[in-house]
């Protein structure tokens, strides 16, 4: 046997990867042994494959998927370094989100959501809105909204449209790091004035009916993600506890927006359309 080859047991000790993991990476094409005994099926690896195995072990410890590991091993060092830096940035963003979620939950446990977010009801009139829609998750939400409102205001300026209220976003489902939802960037305008024309793909005009809205406002850091989730939860809890029904997608209204997330000058309103309980719910 070639002295440059290591049996799988010794290679496992040198690389820090279990024999089971080595067999799995062989099957996936991530780390293929140099020689497989045709009789015993025993695997042998070159000594210079130890370094590669150690890199694989480190990448998998970072929860990088096997398919991505295989791609990165085939790339150059610069691409691998760039991927690691991006992974670190994503991990830091995730940690920031987790830290905010924990602090928000601790606040609600100690103070109660009702103490943190005061919920009121107001009447929202009928509105004609210019809408740019897409299905996104939270990681793509900021970029989508920035592009969407740039396009919406460009179309509005050609009218020019007369705005009747602040811009707002409608969420048709849960939009977080694990779930996509239909998201609408909305701009209300006067239905008796100039009307938009030559709308690009993905943009439309919609009519919203008059409706009651359960609302709360958040400012500064509380208007950033994930702290703002506490405001959504507070309104949703208030609606259910007071016996109302949810009558449409929740809205995030830009009462004051500097353009920079977490800016102390930001003020957002979370407004949920509500209806009276149905007969079935009352009974």
N, C-alpha and C positions, 0 to 999 in steps of 0.2 A: 504494500500500500504506500502511496506517495506520502512522504513525511510532511508535505505541505498541506495535507488534508487532516481535518479534525472530525472524529465521529460526533454525532449529534449530541451526545451527552456532554462531552468536553466543550463543544461549541456553545452549548446552553450555559455552562458555568462561566465561560469567558465573556459571553455577550450579555448575560443577565436576562435572557429570554428563556422561558420554560420550553421543554420539549414539545408540549402541546401547542404553544404559540408558534414555534418554528414550523411545525407541520401545517398549521393554519396559514402562515405566511407563504409557505411553499404552494399550497393549494390556490392561494389568491394571486400568485405570481409576483409577490412583493420581495421575497427573498428565496430564491431557488437554489437548492444544494448543487454543488459542482458535480457530485457523483452519487448515484443511487445503486446499491448492490442489486443486480438483477435477480439474485436468489433470495436474499433475506429482506430486501426492500429497505435496508438500513441506509440512512442519509449521511453524507459527508460534505463538509464545507471547507473552503479554502481559509487559510489563516487571515488573509487580508479582507475577508468578509466580516470579520468581527467588528471592525469599525462601522460598517454599514448597518449591522445588526444593532449596535448601540445607538445609532442615529434613529433607527426605526423605533427602538424602545422609548427613546426620549420623545419622539413625535407622538407616539400612542399615549404616553403619559400626559400629553397636552390635549388629549381627546380629539386629535385630528383623525378623521375617518381613514380607513385602510385604503380606499380608492385614492384619496388625496395624498396619502403617504407614497403610494406607488408613483403617482404623477410627479411629486416633488423630488423623489429619488432620481427620476429621469431628467430632471431639469438641472440647470447650472447652479452654482453656489449663490450667485446674486439673486436668482429667483427664489431660492430656498430662504435666504436671509430676508428678502422682502416679505415672503409669506409668513415668516416667524414674527416679524415686526407687526404685520397686520393682525395676526392672531393675538399678539400681546395687547394691541389697542382694543380689539373686540373683547378680550377678557377683562380689561380695565373698565370698558363700558358696561359689561355685564355685572361686574362687581359694584360699580356705582349704582346701577339700577337695583341690585339686591340690597345694598346698604340703605337706599332711599325707601325701598319697600318695607324693610325691617323697622326703620325709624317711624315710618307712617303707621305701621301696625302697632308698634309700642305706644304711640301717641293715642291711637284710638282705644287701645286697651286701658290706658290710664285715665284718659279724659273723656272718651266716648265720642263717636262720630258726630253726634248732635251738638256737642260742645265746640268741636272744631269747625264745623260747617253749618251755618245757619241757612235753612231752606225756606224759601218763600214761593208763593204762586202768583204769577202774573198772566195777563191775557195777551197772547200774541196774535196780531191781525193777519189777514191773508197777505201773501207775498208772492211776487214774481221774482224768480232768481235765475241767474246765469250760473251754470253748473259745469264743473270739470270733474269727471269721476274716474276712478281706477280701483282695482283690488290690490291692496298692499298690506304688509305687516309693519310692525313698529319700526324695524330697522330701516325701512324705505319710506316711512311716513314723512319725515322732515323734507327729504329731497322732492318727494311728490308734491307736497303742499307749496314749496317754493316755486317749482316749475308751473304748477297749476295756476297759482295766483298771478304769476307773471303773464301767462297766456290770457287769463280771464281779464285782467286789467288792460291788456293790449286790445282785446276785442271791445271792452267797454269804452275805451278812449276813442274808438272809431265812430261811436254813435253820435256824440258822446252820450252815455247813459247817465241818468240822474239817480244817484244812490239814495236809497230810502232807509238805510241802516248799516250797521257794521257787517263786515264779512264774517262768515261762520263756516264750520265744518260739520257735516253729518256723518255719523258712524252707523253703518247698517249691521254691525256685529262686533265681536271681540277682535280688537286690533292690538296684538302684543307681539313679543318676540317669537311666539310659537304658532300664531294664527293670523291668517290674512282675512281682511274684511273689505267690503265695498265702502269706499270713502269718497265723499263728495265735498269739493271745495266750492262754496256757495257765495254769491254776491247779489244781494237784493237790489232791485232797481224799480223805478216808477213805471207802472204799466201804461200810463197815459202819455209818456214822453217818447223819446227816440228808442228804437228797438234794435237789438243786435242783428247783424247779418253776416253771411258767409262764415258760419261757425266751423271751426276745425273739427276733425274727428275726435270723438270723446267728449265734446262740449255740447250742451243743450240748454234749453230754457224750460223751466218747470214752474208749476203753480203750487204753492203751499196753502192749505186752507187755514182759516182762523182756528186757533187752538189754545188751550190753557197750557202753561209751562211751569213745571216745578224746577226751581233755579237755586243755584248757589254760586258765589263768586270766589275766586282765588287770585292771589297777587304774588309777585316776585318769585321766590324759589318754589313756593307751593303750586305755581302754575307750570312748573317743569315736570318732566317724566322722571321717576314714577310717582312723585308726590301727588300729582294731580289725580291719580287713580282713587285716592281717598275721597275726593269731591264727587266723582262718579258714584262711588259706593254709597256715600251719604245720601245723595238724591234718590238713588234706586231704593235704598232702605226706607227712606221717608215715604216714597210713593206706595210701596207695599204695605207699610205699617198703617197708612192712613186710608187704605182700601181703594185706591185709584187703580186704573189700568194704564199700561204703557201704550200710547197712541201713535207712536212713530219713532224714527231713529233719534238718538240723543244728539244734541248739538253742542259744539264748543264755539262760543261766540267771542270774537276778538273785541273786547271793550276798550282795551288799550294795549298796543303791541309795538314794541321797539324794534322788532326784527331779530332780536337776540334771545334765545331761550335762557330762562333763569334770570333775566334782567329784573332788577327790583321794580322797574317801572311798568312791567307787564301786569295786565289785569284781564283775566278770562272769566267767562260765565259758562257754567255747565247747565244746560236747559233741556229738560226732558218733556216732550209732549205727553199730556195725560188726559184720560177720559174718566167719566164716572163709572163705578163698578157696574157690571152687567147683572142681570137678575140671578144668573147661575152663581156668580161670585158672592152676591149678597146672601143667598140661601146657603 
